[in-house]
Amino acid sequence: MPTVADKCKTFRQLHETGCFVIPNPWDVGSARYLQHLGFKAIASTSAGFAFAQGRADGAVPRDMMLAHLHELAHASDLPLNADFEAGYADDLAGVAESVRLAVESGIAGVSIEDGADRKLYSIDDAVARLRAARGAVDKAGGDVLLVGRAECFLLGRPDLDETIARLKAYANAGADCLYAPGIKTREQIAAVVNAVAPKPVNVLMSSGANPLTVADLAALGVRRISIGGALARVAWGGVMRVAKQIAEEGRFDGLNDSAPGTELNALFRDDLKKRPS
């Protein structure tokens, strides 16, 4: 199994050229299945993990999230980018401490949001927080990649100019990769990519309603594509539909769409044999 240093090196190389999809598992099984499919890296999903714990997104405490990141980082051979919300602290020292602990969990990348409690920080405060995260990563002495996120489109301020201004500021503050979840159109994506070049850009694809493909996004200059909590929501969608059918109609035909147990057993049995004891 590759070391954390190996994973960090691989992760940085992925951000240098081309375009890759970084899907979001929420537990060990989903992480290992995504590795089985040939993906080159994975990212945690705060929402997907929260739902699995019977919590709302944003309601997972820091210690629980750190334990989850440690488990996920060591569940597969793939580099893991941590969805670390806004750093789990209000003050700069707290952000730095949280990021230090996240780095120690074995991650290869960490994303810091510029909003909390459904509100955006001022750009000055957000930059200071990003700098605190940058300092914590550098002090840890590793090569963890830092992602700066502009949450404008998710928090009621779908202003592309403000989004770009924030992303530029985060790049100047030390972000290695930039991310504006919620931008969707070719025009928005191209504007962000061009504004922060040559820094790599992550684009979120969380709905099948968006017709853009991996090839389309690559042509726009996007470096990586994540899907957030979408896979977890797909799984929950199946559970909810079938459970409601059983509860409300007394029927079980929804179970016909389930994954074969023999296939899952074979997958994880073979996976376990390949892993060191």
C-alpha positions in Angstrom: 0.0 0.0 0.0 1.4 3.5 -0.9 2.5 5.7 1.9 0.8 9.0 2.7 3.8 10.8 1.1 3.3 8.7 -2.0 -0.4 9.6 -2.2 0.4 13.3 -1.8 2.9 13.2 -4.6 0.4 11.3 -6.8 -2.3 13.7 -6.0 -0.3 16.8 -6.9 0.7 15.2 -10.2 -2.9 14.7 -11.0 -3.4 18.4 -10.7 -0.6 19.3 -13.2 -2.2 18.2 -16.5 -5.4 16.7 -17.9 -8.7 16.2 -16.2 -9.8 13.6 -13.7 -12.9 12.7 -11.8 -12.6 12.6 -8.0 -15.8 10.7 -6.8 -17.0 11.0 -3.2 -17.3 7.8 -1.1 -18.9 7.9 2.4 -17.5 4.7 3.9 -14.8 2.1 3.5 -16.9 -0.1 1.1 -17.7 2.7 -1.3 -14.1 3.9 -1.2 -12.8 0.5 -2.1 -15.4 0.0 -4.8 -14.4 3.3 -6.5 -10.8 2.2 -6.4 -11.9 -1.1 -8.1 -13.4 0.9 -10.9 -10.1 2.6 -11.6 -10.6 6.1 -10.3 -7.3 7.8 -9.5 -8.3 9.7 -6.3 -11.3 10.1 -4.0 -12.8 12.9 -1.9 -14.8 12.7 1.3 -18.3 14.1 1.4 -19.4 15.8 4.6 -23.1 15.3 3.6 -22.8 11.6 2.7 -21.0 10.8 5.9 -23.5 12.9 8.0 -26.5 11.1 6.5 -24.9 7.7 7.3 -24.6 8.8 10.9 -28.2 10.0 11.0 -27.1 13.6 11.1 -27.8 16.6 8.9 -24.9 17.9 6.7 -22.8 20.3 8.9 -23.8 18.6 12.1 -20.9 16.2 12.4 -18.5 17.2 15.2 -14.8 17.6 14.4 -13.5 14.6 16.3 -16.0 12.3 14.5 -15.0 13.8 11.1 -11.3 13.4 11.8 -11.9 9.7 12.7 -13.8 9.3 9.5 -11.1 10.9 7.4 -8.4 8.6 9.0 -10.5 5.5 8.2 -11.2 6.7 4.7 -7.6 7.7 4.0 -6.4 4.2 5.0 -9.3 2.3 3.3 -7.8 2.4 -0.2 -4.6 3.0 -2.1 -6.0 6.3 -3.5 -5.2 9.8 -2.4 -8.0 11.3 -0.4 -9.2 15.0 -0.5 -10.9 16.0 2.7 -14.2 17.9 2.6 -13.4 19.8 5.8 -16.2 22.4 5.8 -15.0 25.7 7.1 -12.2 24.3 9.3 -14.3 23.6 12.3 -13.4 26.8 14.1 -14.3 30.5 14.3 -10.9 31.8 15.1 -7.7 31.6 13.0 -5.8 29.5 15.6 -8.7 27.1 15.7 -8.7 26.7 11.9 -4.9 26.1 12.0 -5.3 23.4 14.7 -8.1 21.7 12.8 -6.2 21.6 9.6 -3.1 20.2 11.4 -5.2 17.4 12.8 -6.7 16.7 9.4 -3.3 16.5 7.8 -2.3 14.0 10.5 -5.2 11.8 9.5 -3.4 10.8 6.3 -5.2 12.9 3.7 -3.6 14.2 0.5 -5.8 17.3 0.1 -8.0 19.5 2.2 -10.8 21.9 1.1 -11.7 24.9 3.2 -15.0 26.7 2.7 -15.5 30.4 3.0 -18.8 30.2 4.7 -20.4 28.7 7.8 -23.9 28.6 9.3 -25.3 29.4 5.8 -23.4 32.8 5.7 -20.3 33.9 3.8 -17.3 35.3 5.7 -16.1 38.6 4.5 -13.4 38.2 1.9 -10.8 39.6 4.3 -11.8 37.1 7.0 -12.0 34.3 4.4 -8.5 35.1 3.2 -7.1 35.2 6.7 -8.6 31.8 7.4 -7.2 30.3 4.2 -3.8 31.7 5.1 -4.1 30.0 8.6 -4.8 26.7 6.8 -1.9 27.3 4.5 0.4 27.9 7.4 -0.8 24.7 9.2 -0.2 22.6 6.1 3.3 24.0 5.6 4.2 23.6 9.2 3.1 20.0 9.1 6.0 19.5 6.6 4.0 17.4 4.2 2.7 18.0 0.7 -1.0 18.1 1.3 -2.8 20.1 -1.4 -5.0 23.0 -0.2 -8.2 23.8 -1.9 -9.9 27.2 -1.6 -13.7 27.2 -2.0 -16.0 30.1 -2.8 -19.5 29.2 -1.6 -21.3 32.2 -3.1 -23.5 30.2 -5.4 -24.5 27.8 -2.6 -25.2 30.5 0.0 -27.6 32.8 -1.8 -25.1 35.1 -3.6 -24.8 33.7 -7.2 -22.5 36.5 -8.3 -19.8 35.4 -10.7 -17.7 38.5 -10.3 -17.6 38.1 -6.5 -16.9 34.4 -6.9 -13.9 35.1 -9.1 -12.6 37.8 -6.9 -12.7 35.5 -3.9 -11.0 32.6 -5.8 -8.2 35.0 -7.0 -7.7 36.1 -3.4 -7.6 32.5 -2.2 -5.0 31.7 -4.9 -2.9 34.6 -3.7 -3.3 33.4 -0.1 -1.8 30.0 -0.9 -4.6 27.8 -2.3 -3.2 25.2 -4.7 -6.6 24.5 -6.3 -9.8 26.6 -6.6 -13.4 25.5 -6.3 -16.7 27.3 -6.7 -19.5 24.8 -6.2 -22.7 25.8 -7.8 -21.4 27.2 -11.1 -23.0 25.2 -13.9 -22.8 26.8 -17.3 -20.0 26.6 -19.9 -19.7 30.4 -19.6 -19.4 30.4 -15.8 -16.9 27.5 -15.8 -14.7 29.0 -18.6 -14.7 32.4 -16.8 -13.5 30.8 -13.5 -10.8 28.6 -15.2 -9.4 31.6 -17.2 -9.5 33.9 -14.2 -7.4 31.7 -11.9 -5.1 30.1 -14.5 -2.7 28.5 -14.2 -4.1 27.2 -10.9 -6.2 24.1 -11.3 -10.0 24.3 -10.9 -12.4 21.8 -9.4 -16.0 21.7 -10.8 -18.9 20.0 -8.9 -21.3 17.8 -10.9 -24.0 16.9 -8.4 -27.0 16.5 -10.7 -27.8 14.6 -13.9 -29.7 17.6 -15.1 -26.4 19.2 -16.2 -25.6 17.9 -19.7 -21.9 18.6 -19.5 -19.7 15.5 -19.7 -16.1 14.8 -18.6 -14.9 15.5 -22.1 -16.8 18.8 -22.2 -15.3 20.0 -18.8 -11.8 18.9 -19.9 -12.2 21.0 -23.1 -13.1 24.0 -20.9 -9.8 23.5 -19.0 -11.3 22.0 -15.8 -8.6 19.9 -14.0 -10.8 17.9 -11.7 -14.5 17.0 -11.3 -16.1 16.0 -8.0 -19.7 14.9 -7.3 -20.1 15.8 -3.7 -22.8 13.9 -1.8 -24.5 12.8 -5.0 -23.5 9.1 -4.9 -24.7 8.9 -1.3 -28.0 10.6 -2.2 -28.4 8.1 -5.1 -28.0 5.2 -2.6 -30.4 6.9 -0.2 -32.8 7.4 -3.1 -32.9 3.7 -3.7 -33.4 2.9 0.0 -36.2 5.4 0.4 -38.1 4.3 -2.7 -38.0 0.6 -1.9 -38.6 1.1 1.9 -41.6 3.3 1.2 -43.0 0.7 -1.3 -42.7 -2.0 1.4 -44.2 0.2 4.1 -47.0 1.8 2.1 -47.9 -0.9 -0.5 -46.7 -4.1 1.0 -44.7 -4.9 -2.2 -41.1 -6.1 -2.6 -40.4 -5.9 -6.3 -38.2 -2.8 -5.8 -35.7 -5.2 -4.4 -35.1 -6.5 -7.9 -32.7 -3.6 -8.5 -30.4 -4.5 -5.7 -26.7 -5.4 -6.3 -26.1 -9.1 -6.2 -24.6 -10.3 -2.9 -22.4 -12.7 -4.7 -20.8 -9.9 -6.7 -20.2 -7.8 -3.6 -18.8 -10.7 -1.6 -16.4 -11.6 -4.5 -15.3 -8.0 -4.8 -14.5 -7.4 -1.2 -13.1 -10.9 -0.7 -10.6 -10.4 -3.5 -9.9 -6.8 -2.3 -9.1 -8.1 1.2 -6.6 -10.7 -0.2 -4.7 -8.0 -2.0 -4.3 -5.9 1.2 -1.4 -6.4 3.6 -2.2 -8.3 6.8 
